[in-house]
Structures are given as C-alpha cells and as structure tokens.
Amino acid sequence: MSELDLSALAAGVSATLGELAQAGGIGNGRLVVIGCSTSEVIGERIGSAGSEQVAGAIWQGIDEARRTYGFDVAVQCCEHLNRALVVERAVLERNGWTEVTAVPVPKAGGSMAAAAYLRMSDPCLAETVAAHAALDIGETLVGMHLRRVAVPYRPSIRWLGSARVTAAYTRPPLIGGARAVYEKPRPAGGTETGGGFCR
C-alpha cells in the first residue's frame, strides 16, 4: 500500500475513462458502469483487503473524467448487495430504474461502492441498469450491467496498481442480414428520400 502512488492511480483512472469515452462516443446522457476491487489494486485477493484510501483516489479519477466528458456513473456493489449499483438519484429517476434500499459499506458493498456513496451528492442504489460502457478494475465482472451489444475495448493502461483493467462500450444490434444497409443514405439534390421496401 505504501508503494502505491495514489495521485498516479487517480490520473490513470481518469486517462483510461477518457480513452473509453472517446472510443465509444460516451458523453452527456450516457452511463458508464464502474466495477472495482481495491484489494486487487493493492495486490491482494478480491474481497480480502479493501482500501478506502485507494477507493478515494479511484473516485477522484472517475469524477475528473465524468466532469470532462459529461457521462453518468454507476458503481457496482459486491455480491453481498446483489451487485446493486450506486447512482445519483436524479440519474435513477430519469431512467426509471428500480431503487433498492441499503447503504454500502466496505464489508457489505465494497470499498469502491462505499466511497462513491459518500461522495455523490444524492446517492441511492439501483437494482439493475443498462449501461453504454464499463470499466472493470480487478476483474469484478460487470458485463451483466451492459446494454447489447458489448464491444471489448483495450485501453493503453492495462493495469491500475496490481489490478487488470478491462473495458467495453456498446452499440445497437445490427439487424437484417446480408442485404441490410447500416448507413443513412445521403439525400440526392438536397431532398431527403423516403424509406425503401423489401420484395
């Protein structure tokens, strides 16, 4: 723990989220799920040695990127709270998510979720979300919170402390098969054309 540079950790989180936001077009109105094992960051087994100091530094990086790019954040709780997510109440209400009741603490929720809960302006827990992107620090498994279709993203920073970094953004499913067109046609002569038809 004494060897971990918390300022560098915060900067690494911010930079990684910035890369993800740019790669996936994640900005205002989009949601990024954060999964994090602070135990893994300091080189210990997940769930065994959570650190509130590390969680605070990671939150600093998250918040910096959030302010820069404008996305919303949901922080995953551990399995003791059924992977519920810490979000701002305004975000929960805007999206119509189901609220569940608990206050995450380091031993029931996890250090990262507890840190987020203390630092958000009006926090609450959402039972489930459908996010546009995710950053997983320490392989906590956040795929259950992503929209379809997930696109794996490999950030330039692959480790934060001793924790492996995994990321993804999502895109809408492509439908229609071999004859389908996925780019909107350009109008001829400045006039928008109507939709086509199938035979």
C-alpha positions in Angstrom: 0.0 0.0 0.0 2.8 2.4 0.9 4.3 1.9 -2.6 1.2 2.8 -4.5 1.1 6.3 -5.8 -2.4 7.5 -5.3 -2.1 10.6 -7.4 -0.8 8.4 -10.3 -3.7 6.0 -9.7 -6.3 8.8 -10.0 -4.6 10.1 -13.1 -4.6 6.6 -14.6 -8.3 6.1 -14.0 -9.1 9.4 -15.5 -7.0 8.8 -18.6 -8.5 5.3 -19.1 -12.0 6.6 -18.8 -11.1 9.4 -21.2 -9.9 6.9 -23.8 -13.1 4.8 -23.3 -15.3 7.8 -23.7 -13.7 8.9 -26.9 -13.6 5.3 -28.4 -17.3 4.7 -27.6 -18.7 8.2 -28.0 -19.7 8.3 -24.4 -20.8 11.7 -23.3 -23.9 13.5 -21.9 -26.8 11.2 -21.1 -24.6 8.1 -21.4 -23.9 5.7 -18.5 -20.6 4.1 -17.5 -20.5 1.3 -15.0 -17.5 1.0 -12.8 -16.5 -2.2 -11.2 -13.5 -2.2 -8.9 -11.7 -4.4 -6.4 -9.5 -2.1 -4.3 -8.0 -5.3 -2.9 -6.8 -6.3 -6.3 -5.4 -2.8 -6.9 -3.1 -3.2 -3.9 -2.1 -6.8 -4.9 -4.4 -8.8 -2.7 -7.2 -11.3 -3.5 -10.6 -9.7 -4.4 -12.7 -9.1 -1.3 -9.9 -9.6 1.2 -8.2 -6.3 1.8 -10.4 -3.4 0.7 -8.8 0.1 0.9 -10.8 3.3 1.5 -7.8 5.4 0.5 -7.4 3.6 -2.8 -11.2 3.9 -3.4 -11.0 7.6 -2.8 -8.2 8.0 -5.3 -10.1 6.0 -7.9 -13.2 8.1 -7.3 -11.1 11.2 -7.9 -10.1 9.9 -11.3 -13.7 8.8 -12.1 -15.1 12.2 -11.2 -12.5 14.1 -13.2 -13.4 12.1 -16.3 -17.1 12.4 -15.6 -16.8 16.2 -15.4 -14.8 16.4 -18.6 -17.0 14.1 -20.8 -20.4 14.5 -19.1 -21.3 10.9 -18.7 -23.2 9.5 -15.7 -21.6 6.9 -13.4 -22.9 3.8 -11.7 -20.6 2.0 -9.3 -21.2 -1.7 -8.8 -21.6 -3.1 -5.2 -20.2 -6.5 -4.3 -22.2 -9.7 -4.2 -23.4 -9.1 -0.6 -25.6 -6.4 -2.0 -26.5 -8.5 -5.1 -24.4 -6.3 -7.5 -26.7 -3.3 -7.0 -25.3 0.0 -8.2 -24.6 3.3 -6.6 -26.0 6.1 -8.7 -27.2 9.7 -8.3 -30.9 9.8 -7.5 -31.6 12.1 -10.4 -30.0 9.6 -12.8 -32.1 6.8 -11.3 -35.3 8.8 -11.7 -34.5 10.0 -15.2 -34.0 6.4 -16.4 -36.9 4.9 -14.4 -34.7 2.3 -12.7 -35.9 0.4 -9.6 -34.4 1.6 -6.3 -33.3 -0.8 -3.6 -32.5 0.1 0.0 -29.1 -0.3 1.6 -26.1 1.8 2.4 -22.9 0.2 1.0 -20.0 -0.1 3.5 -16.6 -1.7 2.9 -17.6 -5.1 4.3 -21.1 -5.2 2.6 -21.0 -3.4 -0.7 -17.3 -2.9 -1.1 -14.8 -0.1 -0.5 -15.4 1.4 -4.0 -19.2 1.5 -3.7 -18.9 2.9 -0.2 -16.6 5.6 -1.4 -18.9 6.5 -4.2 -21.9 6.6 -1.9 -20.2 9.1 0.4 -19.1 11.3 -2.4 -22.2 11.5 -4.6 -24.5 14.5 -3.9 -27.7 12.4 -3.6 -26.8 8.7 -3.8 -29.1 5.7 -4.0 -28.9 2.1 -5.1 -30.4 0.9 -8.4 -31.2 -2.8 -8.7 -30.1 -3.0 -12.3 -29.0 -0.7 -15.1 -28.3 -0.9 -18.8 -25.1 1.0 -19.4 -23.4 2.2 -22.5 -19.9 1.4 -21.3 -18.0 -0.2 -18.5 -14.6 0.0 -16.8 -13.7 -3.0 -14.7 -10.7 -2.7 -12.4 -9.7 -6.0 -11.0 -12.0 -8.3 -13.0 -15.1 -7.9 -10.8 -17.4 -8.9 -13.7 -19.7 -6.0 -14.8 -21.0 -7.4 -18.1 -24.4 -8.0 -16.5 -24.9 -4.3 -16.4 -24.2 -3.5 -20.1 -26.6 -2.9 -22.9 -26.4 -5.1 -26.0 -24.0 -5.3 -28.0 -20.8 -5.1 -26.0 -17.6 -4.1 -27.9 -14.4 -5.0 -26.0 -12.0 -2.1 -25.7 -8.3 -2.3 -24.9 -7.1 0.9 -23.2 -3.5 1.8 -23.3 -3.3 1.4 -19.5 -3.9 -2.3 -18.9 -3.1 -2.3 -15.1 -4.0 0.0 -12.3 -1.8 -0.8 -9.4 -1.9 -4.6 -9.4 -5.4 -4.9 -10.9 -6.0 -5.9 -14.5 -8.2 -3.3 -16.4 -11.0 -4.5 -18.7 -13.3 -2.1 -20.6 -16.1 -2.2 -23.1 -18.5 0.1 -24.9 -21.8 -0.9 -26.5 -23.5 -0.4 -29.9 -27.1 -1.1 -31.0 -27.5 -4.6 -32.6 -27.1 -4.7 -36.4 -30.1 -6.4 -37.9 -31.2 -7.5 -41.3 -28.6 -9.9 -42.7 -26.7 -9.6 -46.0 -29.0 -7.1 -47.7 -29.2 -4.7 -44.8 -27.7 -1.2 -45.0 -26.3 0.4 -41.9 -25.5 3.9 -43.1 -28.2 6.5 -43.8 -28.3 7.4 -47.5 -27.4 10.9 -48.4 -30.2 12.9 -50.0 -29.9 13.5 -53.7 -30.2 17.2 -54.7 -30.7 18.2 -51.1 -34.0 16.4 -50.7 -34.4 13.7 -48.1 -35.5 10.4 -49.6 -38.1 8.1 -48.1 -37.5 4.6 -46.8 -37.1 1.7 -49.1 -39.0 -1.5 -49.2 -38.4 -5.3 -49.4 -39.6 -7.6 -52.1 
